[in-house]
């Protein structure tokens, strides 16, 4: 039997990603789509991030991404979204990468100034 002082702590990893798109709602976005740079500089899709946003931060990000929309994704992505120029970086935390290399349990931390 476990004592009352037992705590379950999940370790999280962090990484910097570039925003490549977003899933739109009426007044903003539901989630952002992120990618990372491989060693050779090629962008690789890392998945969706849909949590961790304050209302103010969500509005700020929507203002940034909605001004940078493009008609085509920067690389083949298996998602329906509104694509943006990949020049806005953010930090996300996650529990692990899936076997396909997608972030599991990704949470937005903040925009990264470049």
Secondary structure, DSSP 8 states (H G I E B T S, - for coil): ---TT-------EEEEEEEEEEEEETTEEEEEEEEEE-TTS-EEEEEEE-SS--HHHHHHHHHHHHTTEESS-SS--SS--EEE-S--EEEEEESEE-TTS-EES-EEEEEE--
